[in-house]
Amino acid sequence: MLRDGGSCSLKKNVEVQRLPTLIGNAGRRRDPSGPLRRRVPSLAQLSSKDGAKDLGEPPATLPTVGTNLTDLLLGKKITIRELGGCMGPIWPSYYSDCCCILYMIDAAKPTQISSSCVQLLSLLSAEQLASVPVLIIFNKIDLPCYMSLVEMKSLFRMQDIVAFAKQPITVVETSARVGTGLANVLQWFHSTLRG
């Protein structure tokens, strides 16, 4: 989730399928700045002509068990708070400061689609988040999987979720490991945080 006073992040290879990220400013006033996670600072490099080449080696894969905070500079300081799926019961405590949401789905783990969908629907139904922009990220598209992304999105009923949600929702596919789709995430940040 991207959130004022909260934080957000793009997760590397995460054990947990759903990863909401809060981006925001820890202060009281609503300022569309917030922290991003470890892999996200590499997004700033995508503004160069050959940005994908600038990403460097991906860090080791670790599941998010608690909360991770990361700062990112995109014209202004953004703080991202990463919360793992196992932290779902406490997500609502971060809603009040949220200015936007990143919801990451591990595309390499189709067995977790149902729990990811339930958590996403719970997030989208929260009154405090009714007007908060949402970026849904299907990550790890570079890894082999026995189910295609089209099939996963169909099981997720992604078209229905986007059509009926109160929030503006954007869906992207990424590979944080190789950099595929990260430029789309950066573009979403720029357009969302500008408004």
C-alpha contacts under 8 A as a table, 3 or more apart, distances in Angstrom:
res1	aa1	res2	aa2	distance
1	M	7	S	7.33
1	M	8	C	5.87
1	M	20	P	5.15
1	M	21	T	3.72
1	M	22	L	3.32
1	M	23	I	5.85
1	M	81	R	7.82
1	M	82	E	7.98
1	M	98	C	6.75
1	M	99	C	7.82
1	M	100	C	5.37
1	M	101	I	2.64
1	M	102	L	4.48
1	M	103	Y	6.36
1	M	134	V	7.17
2	L	6	G	7.02
2	L	7	S	6.11
2	L	8	C	5.50
2	L	21	T	5.99
2	L	22	L	3.78
2	L	23	I	3.22
2	L	24	G	5.84
2	L	34	G	7.38
2	L	80	I	6.99
2	L	81	R	7.90
2	L	98	C	5.39
2	L	99	C	5.10
2	L	100	C	3.22
2	L	101	I	3.77
2	L	102	L	6.08
2	L	133	P	7.99
2	L	134	V	7.83
3	R	6	G	4.87
3	R	7	S	6.05
3	R	8	C	7.52
3	R	22	L	4.84
3	R	23	I	3.99
3	R	24	G	3.85
3	R	25	N	7.11
3	R	32	P	7.50
3	R	34	G	6.92
3	R	94	Y	7.93
3	R	95	Y	7.19
3	R	96	S	7.87
3	R	97	D	5.18
3	R	98	C	2.39
3	R	99	C	3.55
3	R	100	C	4.90
3	R	101	I	6.66
4	D	7	S	7.54
4	D	23	I	6.22
4	D	24	G	3.19
4	D	25	N	4.35
4	D	26	A	6.62
4	D	27	G	7.74
4	D	29	R	7.98
4	D	30	R	5.53
4	D	31	D	5.95
4	D	32	P	5.93
4	D	33	S	6.62
4	D	34	G	6.52
4	D	96	S	7.83
4	D	97	D	4.14
4	D	98	C	4.41
4	D	99	C	4.78
4	D	100	C	7.85
5	G	23	I	7.33
5	G	24	G	4.31
5	G	25	N	3.41
5	G	26	A	3.29
5	G	27	G	5.58
5	G	28	R	7.09
5	G	30	R	7.54
5	G	34	G	6.83
5	G	79	T	8.00
5	G	97	D	4.67
5	G	98	C	6.55
6	G	22	L	5.29
6	G	23	I	5.03
6	G	24	G	4.16
6	G	25	N	5.71
6	G	26	A	5.91
6	G	34	G	6.31
6	G	35	P	7.45
6	G	79	T	6.89
6	G	80	I	6.48
6	G	81	R	5.66
6	G	94	Y	6.48
6	G	97	D	5.81
6	G	98	C	5.87
7	S	21	T	6.54
7	S	22	L	4.16
7	S	23	I	3.37
7	S	24	G	4.91
7	S	25	N	7.25
7	S	34	G	5.05
7	S	35	P	4.53
7	S	36	L	6.23
7	S	69	L	6.24
7	S	70	T	7.36
7	S	78	I	7.77
7	S	79	T	4.77
7	S	80	I	2.85
7	S	81	R	2.97
7	S	82	E	6.42
7	S	98	C	7.90
8	C	20	P	7.67
8	C	21	T	3.98
8	C	22	L	3.95
8	C	23	I	4.08
8	C	24	G	7.46
8	C	34	G	7.00
8	C	35	P	5.54
8	C	36	L	4.60
8	C	37	R	6.39
8	C	69	L	7.21
8	C	70	T	7.49
8	C	79	T	6.62
8	C	80	I	3.01
8	C	81	R	3.79
8	C	82	E	4.86
8	C	83	L	7.97
8	C	101	I	7.38
8	C	102	L	6.82
9	S	21	T	5.44
9	S	22	L	7.34
9	S	23	I	7.54
9	S	35	P	7.05
9	S	36	L	3.93
9	S	37	R	3.86
9	S	38	R	7.27
9	S	39	R	7.56
9	S	40	V	6.15
9	S	68	N	8.00
9	S	69	L	7.76
9	S	70	T	7.15
9	S	80	I	5.19
9	S	81	R	6.09
9	S	82	E	5.14
9	S	102	L	7.31
10	L	21	T	7.48
10	L	36	L	6.82
10	L	37	R	5.70
10	L	38	R	7.53
10	L	39	R	6.06
10	L	40	V	5.47
10	L	82	E	7.74
10	L	102	L	7.59
10	L	104	M	7.40
10	L	176	A	7.82
11	K	14	V	6.38
11	K	19	L	7.45
11	K	37	R	6.69
11	K	38	R	7.59
11	K	39	R	6.53
11	K	40	V	7.89
11	K	82	E	7.78
11	K	104	M	7.40
11	K	176	A	7.65
12	K	39	R	6.28
12	K	58	P	7.91
12	K	59	P	7.68
12	K	61	T	6.09
12	K	62	L	7.54
12	K	176	A	5.92
12	K	177	R	6.90
13	N	61	T	5.02
13	N	62	L	6.78
13	N	63	P	7.39
13	N	106	D	7.73
13	N	140	K	7.12
13	N	176	A	7.74
13	N	177	R	7.68
14	V	17	Q	6.89
14	V	61	T	6.47
14	V	62	L	5.95
14	V	63	P	4.56
14	V	64	T	6.77
14	V	106	D	7.07
15	E	62	L	7.20
15	E	63	P	4.86
15	E	64	T	7.68
15	E	106	D	7.94
16	V	19	L	6.97
16	V	63	P	6.39
16	V	64	T	7.37
16	V	84	G	6.62
16	V	85	G	5.74
16	V	86	C	7.40
16	V	106	D	7.31
17	Q	85	G	6.98
17	Q	104	M	7.25
17	Q	105	I	5.04
17	Q	106	D	4.53
17	Q	107	A	7.75
17	Q	109	K	6.74
17	Q	112	Q	6.09
17	Q	113	I	7.60
17	Q	116	S	6.37
18	R	84	G	7.08
18	R	85	G	5.22
18	R	103	Y	6.69
18	R	104	M	5.43
18	R	105	I	4.81
18	R	106	D	6.74
18	R	116	S	5.13
18	R	119	Q	7.60
19	L	82	E	7.31
19	L	83	L	6.25
19	L	84	G	5.13
19	L	85	G	5.42
19	L	102	L	7.76
19	L	103	Y	5.40
19	L	104	M	4.67
19	L	105	I	6.52
20	P	82	E	6.61
20	P	83	L	5.81
20	P	84	G	6.80
20	P	85	G	7.23
20	P	101	I	6.79
20	P	102	L	5.65
20	P	103	Y	4.31
20	P	104	M	6.21
21	T	80	I	6.89
21	T	81	R	5.70
21	T	82	E	4.57
21	T	83	L	5.90
21	T	101	I	5.75
21	T	102	L	4.86
21	T	103	Y	6.10
21	T	104	M	7.87
22	L	34	G	7.96
22	L	80	I	5.80
22	L	81	R	4.87
22	L	82	E	6.26
22	L	83	L	7.65
22	L	94	Y	7.56
22	L	98	C	6.12
22	L	99	C	7.84
22	L	100	C	6.70
22	L	101	I	5.51
22	L	102	L	6.82
23	I	33	S	6.96
23	I	34	G	4.51
23	I	35	P	5.69
23	I	36	L	6.89
23	I	78	I	7.01
23	I	79	T	5.64
23	I	80	I	4.25
23	I	81	R	5.82
23	I	98	C	6.29
23	I	99	C	6.50
23	I	100	C	6.10
23	I	101	I	6.77
24	G	31	D	7.13
24	G	32	P	6.01
24	G	33	S	5.02
24	G	34	G	3.55
24	G	35	P	6.61
24	G	78	I	6.65
24	G	79	T	5.53
24	G	80	I	6.42
24	G	81	R	7.85
24	G	97	D	6.53
24	G	98	C	5.76
24	G	99	C	5.93
24	G	100	C	7.64
25	N	28	R	7.92
25	N	30	R	7.13
25	N	31	D	6.00
25	N	32	P	6.82
25	N	33	S	5.25
25	N	34	G	4.76
25	N	35	P	7.81
25	N	78	I	7.25
25	N	79	T	6.21
25	N	97	D	7.38
26	A	34	G	7.64
26	A	97	D	7.68
27	G	30	R	7.51
30	R	97	D	7.29
30	R	99	C	7.75
32	P	78	I	7.39
32	P	99	C	6.13
32	P	193	L	5.74
33	S	76	K	6.85
33	S	77	K	5.66
33	S	78	I	3.90
33	S	79	T	5.92
33	S	193	L	7.50
34	G	71	D	6.74
34	G	72	L	7.60
34	G	77	K	6.56
34	G	78	I	3.33
34	G	79	T	2.53
34	G	80	I	4.88
34	G	81	R	7.71
35	P	69	L	5.80
35	P	70	T	4.40
35	P	71	D	3.99
35	P	72	L	5.84
35	P	77	K	7.58
35	P	78	I	4.62
35	P	79	T	1.75
35	P	80	I	2.60
35	P	81	R	5.83
36	L	40	V	5.70
36	L	41	P	7.04
36	L	69	L	6.42
36	L	70	T	4.33
36	L	71	D	5.35
36	L	72	L	5.77
36	L	78	I	6.87
36	L	79	T	5.46
36	L	80	I	3.40
36	L	81	R	6.27
36	L	82	E	7.36
37	R	40	V	5.39
37	R	41	P	7.21
37	R	68	N	6.51
37	R	69	L	6.06
37	R	70	T	4.61
37	R	71	D	7.40
37	R	80	I	6.08
37	R	81	R	7.04
37	R	82	E	6.44
38	R	41	P	6.22
38	R	70	T	6.39
39	R	42	S	5.79
39	R	43	L	7.57
39	R	58	P	7.61
39	R	59	P	7.72
39	R	176	A	7.24
40	V	43	L	5.23
40	V	44	A	7.72
40	V	72	L	7.31
41	P	44	A	5.82
41	P	45	Q	7.80
41	P	71	D	7.61
41	P	72	L	5.56
41	P	73	L	7.78
42	S	45	Q	5.43
42	S	46	L	7.31
42	S	54	D	7.88
42	S	55	L	5.64
43	L	46	L	5.31
43	L	47	S	7.76
43	L	55	L	7.77
43	L	182	L	6.47
43	L	183	A	7.09
43	L	186	L	6.19
44	A	47	S	6.02
44	A	72	L	7.84
44	A	73	L	7.31
44	A	74	L	6.85
44	A	186	L	7.52
45	Q	48	S	5.91
45	Q	51	G	5.29
45	Q	52	A	7.74
45	Q	54	D	6.10
45	Q	55	L	6.78
46	L	49	K	7.44
46	L	50	D	7.19
46	L	51	G	3.81
46	L	52	A	6.15
46	L	54	D	7.42
46	L	55	L	7.86
46	L	182	L	7.61
46	L	183	A	6.02
46	L	186	L	7.70
47	S	51	G	6.08
47	S	183	A	7.93
48	S	51	G	4.85
50	D	53	K	5.67
50	D	54	D	6.96
51	G	54	D	5.08
51	G	55	L	6.85
52	A	55	L	5.63
52	A	178	V	7.83
52	A	179	G	5.75
52	A	180	T	7.81
53	K	56	G	6.95
55	L	58	P	7.71
55	L	179	G	6.97
57	E	177	R	7.95
58	P	176	A	7.87
58	P	177	R	5.58
58	P	178	V	7.86
63	P	84	G	7.47
64	T	67	T	7.06
64	T	68	N	7.63
64	T	82	E	7.65
64	T	83	L	6.69
64	T	84	G	4.74
64	T	85	G	7.87
65	V	83	L	7.66
65	V	84	G	5.75
65	V	86	C	6.82
65	V	87	M	7.35
66	G	83	L	6.33
66	G	84	G	6.49
66	G	87	M	6.91
67	T	81	R	6.54
67	T	82	E	5.49
67	T	83	L	5.03
67	T	84	G	7.20
68	N	80	I	7.91
68	N	81	R	5.61
68	N	82	E	4.96
68	N	83	L	6.86
69	L	79	T	6.85
69	L	80	I	5.53
69	L	81	R	4.66
69	L	82	E	6.38
70	T	79	T	5.77
70	T	80	I	5.26
70	T	81	R	6.78
71	D	77	K	6.55
71	D	78	I	5.56
71	D	79	T	4.54
71	D	80	I	6.27
72	L	77	K	5.73
72	L	78	I	5.04
72	L	79	T	6.36
72	L	80	I	7.70
73	L	76	K	5.37
73	L	77	K	4.64
73	L	78	I	6.09
74	L	77	K	6.48
74	L	78	I	7.14
74	L	190	H	7.45
83	L	87	M	6.21
83	L	88	G	7.89
83	L	91	W	7.60
84	G	87	M	5.42
84	G	88	G	7.29
85	G	88	G	5.35
86	C	89	P	7.73
87	M	90	I	5.79
87	M	91	W	6.60
88	G	91	W	5.21
88	G	119	Q	7.35
89	P	92	P	7.35
90	I	93	S	5.68
90	I	94	Y	7.70
91	W	94	Y	5.67
91	W	95	Y	7.02
92	P	95	Y	5.20
93	S	96	S	7.33
94	Y	97	D	6.36
94	Y	98	C	6.85
95	Y	98	C	5.24
95	Y	128	Q	6.23
95	Y	129	L	6.70
96	S	128	Q	6.34
98	C	101	I	7.35
98	C	129	L	7.54
98	C	132	V	7.39
99	C	132	V	5.87
99	C	133	P	7.46
100	C	132	V	5.16
100	C	133	P	4.99
100	C	134	V	5.97
100	C	192	T	7.86
101	I	132	V	7.02
101	I	133	P	6.29
101	I	134	V	4.68
101	I	135	L	6.12
102	L	134	V	5.94
102	L	135	L	4.80
102	L	136	I	5.97
102	L	137	I	7.13
103	Y	120	L	7.62
103	Y	134	V	7.29
103	Y	135	L	6.14
103	Y	136	I	4.77
103	Y	137	I	6.00
104	M	136	I	5.92
104	M	137	I	4.62
104	M	138	F	6.05
104	M	139	N	6.64
105	I	116	S	7.05
105	I	136	I	7.49
105	I	137	I	5.96
105	I	138	F	4.88
105	I	139	N	6.01
106	D	109	K	5.68
106	D	110	P	7.73
106	D	138	F	6.12
106	D	139	N	5.29
106	D	140	K	6.27
107	A	110	P	6.26
107	A	138	F	5.52
107	A	139	N	5.56
107	A	140	K	5.63
107	A	141	I	6.12
107	A	145	C	7.89
107	A	149	L	7.18
107	A	152	M	7.89
108	A	139	N	7.85
108	A	140	K	6.01
108	A	141	I	7.10
108	A	143	L	6.26
108	A	144	P	7.04
108	A	145	C	5.66
109	K	112	Q	5.88
109	K	113	I	7.53
109	K	145	C	7.67
110	P	113	I	5.34
110	P	145	C	7.95
110	P	147	M	6.94
110	P	152	M	6.78
111	T	114	S	7.44
112	Q	115	S	5.55
112	Q	116	S	6.11
113	I	116	S	5.04
113	I	117	C	5.97
113	I	152	M	7.34
113	I	155	L	7.58
113	I	156	F	6.67
114	S	117	C	5.14
114	S	118	V	6.26
114	S	156	F	7.34
115	S	118	V	5.12
115	S	119	Q	6.25
116	S	119	Q	5.24
116	S	120	L	6.12
117	C	120	L	5.03
117	C	121	L	6.10
117	C	156	F	6.09
118	V	121	L	5.22
118	V	122	S	6.18
119	Q	122	S	5.05
119	Q	123	L	6.17
120	L	123	L	5.02
120	L	124	L	6.15
121	L	124	L	5.06
121	L	125	S	6.10
121	L	161	I	7.99
122	S	125	S	5.26
122	S	126	A	6.63
123	L	126	A	5.56
123	L	129	L	7.61
124	L	129	L	6.77
124	L	130	A	7.05
124	L	165	A	6.80
124	L	166	K	7.68
124	L	167	Q	7.42
125	S	129	L	7.63
125	S	130	A	7.25
126	A	129	L	5.49
126	A	130	A	6.56
127	E	130	A	5.16
128	Q	131	S	7.91
129	L	132	V	5.10
129	L	167	Q	7.61
130	A	166	K	5.66
130	A	167	Q	5.64
131	S	166	K	6.60
131	S	167	Q	4.99
131	S	168	P	7.38
132	V	167	Q	5.78
132	V	168	P	7.29
133	P	167	Q	5.67
133	P	168	P	5.03
133	P	169	I	6.15
133	P	192	T	7.29
134	V	167	Q	6.75
134	V	168	P	6.19
134	V	169	I	4.77
134	V	170	T	6.33
135	L	169	I	5.85
135	L	170	T	4.88
135	L	171	V	5.86
135	L	172	V	7.43
135	L	188	W	7.81
136	I	169	I	7.19
136	I	170	T	6.13
136	I	171	V	4.72
136	I	172	V	6.35
137	I	171	V	5.96
137	I	172	V	5.06
137	I	173	E	5.69
137	I	174	T	6.77
138	F	141	I	7.08
138	F	171	V	7.70
138	F	172	V	6.29
138	F	173	E	4.69
138	F	174	T	6.09
139	N	173	E	5.93
139	N	174	T	4.70
139	N	175	S	5.33
139	N	176	A	6.83
140	K	143	L	5.70
140	K	174	T	6.30
140	K	175	S	4.64
140	K	176	A	6.88
140	K	177	R	7.50
141	I	144	P	7.81
141	I	149	L	7.94
141	I	173	E	6.73
141	I	174	T	6.04
141	I	175	S	5.52
142	D	175	S	5.95
142	D	178	V	7.87
145	C	148	S	6.98
147	M	151	E	6.26
147	M	152	M	6.73
148	S	151	E	5.19
148	S	152	M	6.32
149	L	152	M	4.93
149	L	153	K	6.01
150	V	153	K	5.22
150	V	154	S	6.11
151	E	154	S	4.99
151	E	155	L	6.23
152	M	155	L	5.12
152	M	156	F	6.07
153	K	156	F	4.85
153	K	157	R	5.94
153	K	158	M	5.37
153	K	159	Q	7.93
154	S	157	R	4.85
154	S	158	M	6.42
154	S	159	Q	7.87
155	L	158	M	7.82
157	R	160	D	5.47
157	R	161	I	6.35
158	M	161	I	5.00
158	M	162	V	6.14
159	Q	162	V	5.27
159	Q	163	A	6.05
160	D	163	A	5.01
160	D	164	F	6.01
161	I	164	F	5.48
161	I	165	A	5.78
162	V	165	A	5.62
162	V	168	P	7.75
162	V	169	I	5.89
162	V	170	T	7.90
165	A	168	P	7.43
165	A	169	I	7.75
172	V	181	G	7.09
172	V	184	N	7.18
172	V	185	V	7.51
173	E	180	T	7.91
173	E	181	G	6.00
174	T	179	G	7.17
174	T	180	T	5.20
174	T	181	G	4.43
174	T	182	L	6.22
175	S	178	V	5.59
175	S	179	G	5.54
175	S	180	T	4.95
175	S	181	G	6.61
175	S	182	L	7.53
176	A	179	G	5.03
176	A	180	T	6.73
176	A	181	G	7.95
176	A	182	L	6.88
179	G	182	L	5.58
180	T	183	A	7.69
181	G	184	N	5.34
181	G	185	V	6.79
182	L	185	V	5.00
182	L	186	L	6.30
183	A	186	L	5.03
183	A	187	Q	6.11
184	N	187	Q	5.01
184	N	188	W	6.14
185	V	188	W	5.05
185	V	189	F	6.27
186	L	189	F	5.03
186	L	190	H	6.30
187	Q	190	H	5.13
187	Q	191	S	6.24
188	W	191	S	5.25
188	W	192	T	5.84
189	F	192	T	5.18
189	F	193	L	5.78
190	H	193	L	5.51
190	H	194	R	5.91
191	S	194	R	5.29
191	S	195	G	6.66
192	T	195	G	5.64
